[in-house]
Amino acid sequence: MRIRTATDLGAFIRERRTKLGMDQISLAKKAGTSRKWLVEVEQGKPRAEIGLILRTLKSLEISIDVEADSPVETSSQVKLLVERRSQGDYAVRRPDSERASDVLPTQSEAIERARELNPKAKTPDINSVLDSLKKRPLKKQI
């Protein structure tokens, strides 16, 4: 089950408690909390103490597996993605054997490209750097 809010967690705790045939008083005693606290959690109390929540889940014989919704990209992967998008290539993936440094411009190259497009700007902003990559992509393609 995917739980994203305190209300989701409270509903899950209530459902599990009733499936096990426990009332709120017996679960509260088993978890070392008060019935009032358990009522608030089952109603979706957003600021419930994590330690008490974990004890309550343990009392209900529940274990937790945490999983990220999306993977975190490394800075080289982000740079490669920016370069690919600037070339209009949205789906191609870089082979593991090829280094991003072989394909991506250095920071100074990207800034130089942006300065060529707008010579009046002292220091180009990120948008002008990205625009420069769109207008004059690297010669070496993946």
C-alpha positions in Angstrom: 0.0 0.0 0.0 1.3 3.5 -0.9 0.9 6.0 2.0 1.5 9.6 1.1 -0.3 11.5 3.9 -1.0 11.3 7.6 -4.6 10.6 6.7 -3.5 7.6 4.6 -1.4 6.3 7.5 -4.2 6.8 10.0 -6.7 4.9 7.7 -4.2 2.1 7.3 -3.6 1.8 11.1 -7.4 1.8 11.7 -8.0 -0.9 9.0 -5.2 -3.1 10.3 -6.4 -2.8 13.9 -9.9 -3.8 13.0 -8.7 -6.7 10.9 -6.8 -8.0 13.9 -9.9 -7.6 16.0 -8.4 -5.0 18.4 -10.1 -2.1 19.9 -8.4 1.3 20.3 -7.7 0.8 24.0 -6.0 -2.6 23.6 -3.8 -1.2 20.7 -2.9 1.9 22.7 -1.8 -0.3 25.7 0.2 -2.6 23.5 1.9 0.4 21.8 2.4 2.3 25.0 0.3 5.3 24.0 -3.0 6.8 25.0 -6.3 6.0 23.4 -6.7 9.7 22.7 -3.4 9.8 20.8 -4.4 6.7 18.8 -7.8 8.3 17.9 -5.9 11.4 16.6 -3.5 9.4 14.5 -6.3 7.3 13.0 -8.0 10.7 12.1 -4.8 11.8 10.3 -2.9 13.8 12.9 -0.1 15.4 10.8 2.3 16.0 13.7 2.3 12.6 15.4 5.7 11.6 16.9 7.5 9.2 14.6 8.7 7.0 17.4 5.2 6.4 18.6 4.0 5.7 15.1 6.7 3.1 14.6 5.8 1.5 18.0 2.2 1.4 16.9 3.0 -0.2 13.6 5.2 -2.8 15.4 2.3 -3.6 17.7 0.2 -4.2 14.6 3.0 -6.5 13.2 3.7 -4.1 10.3 7.1 -3.4 8.9 8.0 -0.5 6.6 9.8 -0.6 3.3 10.8 2.8 2.0 11.1 3.4 -1.8 11.9 6.6 -3.8 9.3 7.7 -6.3 12.0 8.6 -8.8 15.8 8.1 -8.9 18.1 10.9 -8.1 20.2 11.9 -11.1 23.9 12.7 -10.7 25.2 16.1 -12.0 26.8 14.5 -15.0 23.5 12.8 -15.9 21.7 16.2 -15.6 24.3 17.9 -17.8 23.9 15.2 -20.4 20.1 15.5 -20.3 20.4 19.3 -20.8 22.7 18.8 -23.7 20.5 16.1 -25.3 17.4 18.3 -24.9 19.2 21.2 -26.4 19.8 19.1 -29.4 16.2 18.0 -29.6 17.0 14.4 -28.5 14.7 13.4 -25.7 14.9 9.7 -25.7 18.5 8.6 -26.4 20.5 7.3 -23.4 24.3 7.5 -23.1 26.1 4.2 -23.1 27.8 3.5 -19.8 31.2 3.1 -21.6 31.0 6.7 -22.8 32.0 9.5 -20.4 29.9 12.6 -20.2 33.1 14.7 -20.4 33.6 13.3 -23.9 30.3 14.7 -25.1 29.4 17.7 -23.0 31.0 21.2 -23.3 33.0 22.4 -20.4 31.6 25.2 -18.4 33.9 27.7 -20.0 32.9 26.5 -23.5 29.2 26.9 -22.7 29.7 30.4 -21.3 31.8 31.3 -24.3 29.0 30.2 -26.6 26.5 32.3 -24.7 28.8 35.3 -24.9 29.0 34.9 -28.7 25.2 35.1 -28.9 25.0 38.1 -26.6 28.3 40.0 -26.5 26.8 42.9 -24.4 26.2 40.6 -21.4 29.0 40.6 -18.8 28.1 37.2 -17.3 25.5 35.1 -19.1 22.7 33.6 -17.2 21.8 29.9 -17.3 19.0 30.5 -19.9 21.4 32.1 -22.3 23.9 29.3 -21.9 21.1 26.8 -22.6 19.9 28.8 -25.6 23.5 28.8 -27.0 23.6 25.1 -26.8 20.3 24.9 -28.8 21.6 27.2 -31.5 25.0 25.7 -31.9 25.1 22.1 -30.7 28.4 20.2 -30.2 29.9 18.6 -33.3 30.4 15.2 -31.6 27.2 13.3 -31.4 26.4 10.2 -29.2 
